[in-house]
Amino acid sequence: MVIVQASAKSGSLITAGYALEQGREVFAVPGNVGAEGSRGTNQLIKEGRNWWSPARDILEEVLPQWRREGETVQEVETPGRDLAGGEKVLYELLGETPLHIDAIIRESQLEPGKVSSLLLNLELKGLISQWPGKCFSKKM
């Protein structure tokens, strides 16, 4: 079971409790410390539940029990790997924490119109998210 987002008294945490009682693996994705929707997942991690950063870690943990004899596990594709030019620059500049467009322009040293266009392209490709106040982050 993978819990991506859970508040402090979430149904996901109740389900995770049942999964643990049955001896199943429970994974939690860390979230922003102050976010209400991350309190439950951060608490699970604090209690020693599994957590990971790349998707490969979860696949290495879960897939061996599903793999049939002779089957191989496909490599997990890294998002943004095939980007070129300004898109690659902006994608590498962004992280999990939302970054304001003014900071993106300043750090990338690209023209504001170009940055807006590239951010839109990355958003349409499903690689980044736009947050309120013209802030952007990678999709995790």
Backbone torsions as a table, in degrees:
resi	resn	phi	psi	omega
1	MET	NA	137.3	179.3
2	VAL	-120.0	124.4	177.5
3	ILE	-110.0	118.1	-176.3
4	VAL	-95.7	-36.4	-177.7
5	GLN	-148.6	132.6	178.4
6	ALA	-159.1	131.6	175.0
7	SER	-76.7	177.5	-174.8
8	ALA	-60.9	-34.1	-179.7
9	LYS	-122.0	61.2	-172.8
10	SER	-97.6	151.5	174.1
11	GLY	-63.5	-27.8	177.3
12	SER	-62.8	-36.8	179.1
13	LEU	-69.9	-35.0	176.2
14	ILE	-64.5	-45.9	178.1
15	THR	-62.2	-40.4	178.2
16	ALA	-61.8	-38.9	177.4
17	GLY	-60.9	-43.5	177.0
18	TYR	-64.4	-39.7	179.4
19	ALA	-62.9	-41.9	179.2
20	LEU	-65.9	-38.6	177.0
21	GLU	-60.3	-31.3	-179.5
22	GLN	-89.8	5.3	177.5
23	GLY	77.3	20.7	179.5
24	ARG	-90.3	155.7	177.1
25	GLU	-71.6	139.0	174.8
26	VAL	-126.7	123.3	178.6
27	PHE	-112.9	144.8	178.4
28	ALA	-129.0	138.2	177.5
29	VAL	-96.2	124.2	179.6
30	PRO	-65.5	147.6	179.2
31	GLY	-129.2	-179.8	177.6
32	ASN	-58.4	136.2	-174.2
33	VAL	-58.9	-41.2	-176.0
34	GLY	-87.1	-6.4	-175.2
35	ALA	-78.3	132.0	179.4
36	GLU	-58.2	-39.7	-178.1
37	GLY	-72.8	-4.5	180.0
38	SER	-108.3	-6.8	-176.1
39	ARG	-61.7	-40.6	-179.5
40	GLY	-68.1	-45.1	179.8
41	THR	-67.2	-40.4	178.2
42	ASN	-64.6	-34.5	177.0
43	GLN	-66.5	-41.4	177.2
44	LEU	-59.7	-42.5	179.3
45	ILE	-64.9	-41.8	178.9
46	LYS	-60.8	-34.2	179.3
47	GLU	-80.0	0.7	175.1
48	GLY	97.8	12.2	176.8
49	ARG	-71.2	159.1	179.7
50	ASN	-64.9	145.8	171.6
51	TRP	-145.8	161.3	-178.5
52	TRP	-151.8	162.8	173.5
53	SER	-107.4	-56.8	177.0
54	PRO	-84.1	153.2	179.4
55	ALA	-61.8	-27.9	-179.6
56	ARG	-56.4	-37.3	-178.7
57	ASP	-61.1	-43.9	-179.5
58	ILE	-68.8	-37.9	179.4
59	LEU	-65.8	-38.9	177.8
60	GLU	-64.0	-32.1	-178.8
61	GLU	-79.3	-41.0	-171.7
62	VAL	-93.6	-41.5	-172.3
63	LEU	-62.6	-33.8	-178.9
64	PRO	-54.9	-32.4	-179.9
65	GLN	-76.6	-17.2	179.4
66	TRP	-99.6	-17.7	-175.1
67	ARG	-69.3	133.2	175.2
68	ARG	-88.4	159.6	179.7
69	GLU	-57.5	132.1	179.3
70	GLY	88.6	-13.6	179.1
71	GLU	-81.0	149.9	175.9
72	THR	-118.7	156.1	178.3
73	VAL	-91.3	129.1	178.2
74	GLN	-74.5	148.5	176.6
75	GLU	-64.8	140.9	177.3
76	VAL	-81.3	127.7	-178.8
77	GLU	-75.3	132.9	177.8
78	THR	-83.8	122.1	-179.8
79	PRO	-61.0	142.9	175.9
80	GLY	81.1	3.8	-175.8
81	ARG	-67.3	-32.9	-175.2
82	ASP	-96.8	14.3	179.8
83	LEU	-77.8	154.1	178.7
84	ALA	-134.1	159.0	173.4
85	GLY	62.4	-136.5	-176.2
86	GLY	-63.7	-33.8	178.4
87	GLU	-60.1	-43.1	-179.7
88	LYS	-64.6	-42.4	179.1
89	VAL	-58.5	-48.8	-178.0
90	LEU	-68.0	-41.2	-179.0
91	TYR	-62.2	-41.1	179.2
92	GLU	-71.4	-25.7	179.2
93	LEU	-73.1	-32.6	-176.7
94	LEU	-80.8	154.2	176.6
95	GLY	-136.2	-158.4	179.6
96	GLU	-71.4	-33.6	-178.1
97	THR	-83.4	128.3	-179.6
98	PRO	-57.8	138.5	-179.1
99	LEU	-120.6	131.5	-178.4
100	HIS	-67.6	147.8	-177.2
101	ILE	-59.0	-34.1	178.4
102	ASP	-63.4	-39.6	178.0
103	ALA	-68.2	-36.7	178.1
104	ILE	-64.1	-43.9	178.7
105	ILE	-62.5	-46.0	-178.9
106	ARG	-62.1	-47.0	-176.6
107	GLU	-70.9	-37.7	-176.8
108	SER	-80.6	-21.7	-177.5
109	GLN	59.4	30.9	175.5
110	LEU	-102.5	161.4	178.5
111	GLU	-64.8	142.8	-178.7
112	PRO	-54.7	-43.2	179.0
113	GLY	-63.2	-38.3	179.3
114	LYS	-67.0	-42.5	179.2
115	VAL	-61.5	-44.5	179.2
116	SER	-59.9	-43.7	-179.7
117	SER	-64.7	-45.0	-179.3
118	LEU	-66.5	-38.7	178.1
119	LEU	-64.1	-40.4	177.3
120	LEU	-61.9	-44.0	178.4
121	ASN	-59.6	-45.0	180.0
122	LEU	-64.6	-36.7	178.0
123	GLU	-67.8	-42.2	178.9
124	LEU	-66.1	-29.5	176.9
125	LYS	-78.3	-6.0	178.4
126	GLY	79.0	19.5	-177.1
127	LEU	-95.6	-24.1	-179.7
128	ILE	-132.3	163.9	176.6
129	SER	-121.4	144.8	173.4
130	GLN	-100.6	133.4	-180.0
131	TRP	-108.7	165.1	177.3
132	PRO	-55.9	144.1	178.2
133	GLY	84.2	21.6	179.2
134	LYS	59.9	44.9	174.4
135	CYS	-108.5	149.2	-175.3
136	PHE	-134.0	148.8	175.0
137	SER	-148.5	161.8	174.4
138	LYS	-69.3	148.4	170.8
139	LYS	-81.1	132.9	-178.2
140	MET	-109.6	NA	NA
